[in-house]
Amino acid sequence: MNEEAKLQNCSIAESQRVRKLVAENERLKEKLREIEEKYRNTIEYANDAIMTTDNKGRINSFNKKAEKMFGYNREEIIGKPASVLLPTHKRKEEKEKFKNMLLNFNGALSGSMGEGLGLTKGGQTFPIEGSFFLTQPEGKYALTGIIRDISERKKMEEQLRASEERARVILNASPDPAMLVDKKGTPLDCNEALCLHMTMSKDELFDKTPLDMFDEDAVKKRTRIFKEVIREGKPAYRQDTNRGRWFDYSLHPIFNTQGKVAQAVIFAHDITELKQKEAELVSARDKLKALAMEVTTIEENARRTFSNYLHDRIGQTLFVLKIRLEMMAKAEAGHESSEKWKEIFALMEKAVNDTRTLSYEMSPSILNELGLEAALEWLVDLNNKEYDIVISFKSDRNPKTLDENICTVLYRAVRELMTNVIKHANAKNVTISMRQDNQQVQLEIKDDGVGFDTESLKLLPDQNKGFGLFSIKERLQWYNGDMVVTSTPGRGTQVTLFAPVK
């Protein structure tokens, strides 16, 4: 009885194990079906054309991308030799490759990758790139090919080659030293002018590092500028020296078909002679400036001498002559001659006043004795009495630490500007203001006249630009000062003079 029970229990346990094995087997089959379905979907909807052939080279699978790429429906291509997808002149060569793969198969994966030509159903060829893998499932050979249409890539490569060729033509046509480099700065080509300048062949140049040809500081500066050109895609320009000569460098980016900087071309124009001419011009300007300042000083001294002569000699003589005539008039005391004497006295008074005014206009002694502010106040009073215009003078009343020559230049500038306003501006009011900070003295002459378009001065011939304004600006600039003119038609004019303090 016990033996029967044991046998019965063993039978039940065995039955349970079998049921579990069957269930596990079904689960594994379902899992395998899922994996196979995923595999088929992966193959079917891949971005590349994927196909397989048997050991005789006949196609037994063909995904959607392959259909689209070659123009065949799956039903019409399955079973046909894969060679129909190749141009006629390539078929024999590819068959030999396939045979070699079979002969050299070692039981594991074997494969090859390369470029070639594909043939569509319509008879059009196009460039392809493929990877081919030989397998031996269930003892039978099978070839799997993953194929990509590289027409666009080939087109871009051709465009890039054409672009490089154009760059080389431009490079060699330039009389200036020039070099073609990639975006890392590696030399790709250079012209004969660069070889002549560096006294090296192309091979020798390309073996050199930048530090071999330039000093460290120059290399750092040029590297920084080069990186900016590559990063921003904009040309750059700079000047520096190399081997004792000055060069004007220009760096131009070259873009690939995606619009990204792939290369750059560098031109170097020798401007040594131009720099020498510039130095000579600067030297000549300095000499002209010194000469002009000397002429100005001589002119001012002559004015001062003549002014003193008018005031001290002619003015005093006229004054004494006036007193003598007055004494003669009293001695005669005749009624008949009194009118004549009055006329003579009036003429004498006018001569004395005209002489005094001329003396002050030539070189006002008040400018030398009391300074610029006092001289400007006297000038304003004189013009207010003589002309029908309201002129006011404002000052911050701080002491002005100006060089004597600059005081003279500023005084004569204000006098000339006031004359221009009186003659041409048709103004009713003029304000002259003066102030000083730690750096400079600023004088403003502002009127409410007709004004003018300052841009129009640039369009006039040089001889019509107004020597007065030009002369004032030039003289101020000799002393490191300046002049700024602001004006609008119908809204008056403001001229600002700047002069450095001591």
Secondary structure, DSSP 8 states (H G I E B T S, - for coil): -HHHHHHHHHHHHHHHHHHHHHHHHHHHHHHHHHHHHHHHHHHHT-SSEEEEEETTSBEEEE-HHHHHHH---HHHHTTSBGGGGS-HHHHHHHHHHHHHHHHT--SS-EEEEEEEEEE-TTS-EEEEEEEEEEE-GGG--EEEEEEEE-HHHHHHHHHHHHHHHHHHHHHHH-SS-EEEEETT--EEEE-HHHHHHHT--HHHHHHS-HHHHS-HHHHHHHHHHHHHHHHH---EEEEEEETTEEEEEEEEEEE-TTS-EEEEEEEEEE-HHHHHHHHHHHHHHHHHHHHHHHHHHHHHHHHHHHHHHIIIIIHHHHHHHHHHHHHHHHHH--TTTHHHHHHHHHHHHHHHHHHHHHHHHHS-HHHHHH-HHHHHHHHHHHHHHHSSSEEEEEE--------HHHHHHHHHHHHHHHHHIIIII--SEEEEEEEE-SSEEEEEEEE-S----TTHHHHS-GGGS-HHHHHHHHHHHHTT-EEEEEE-TTS-EEEEEEEE--
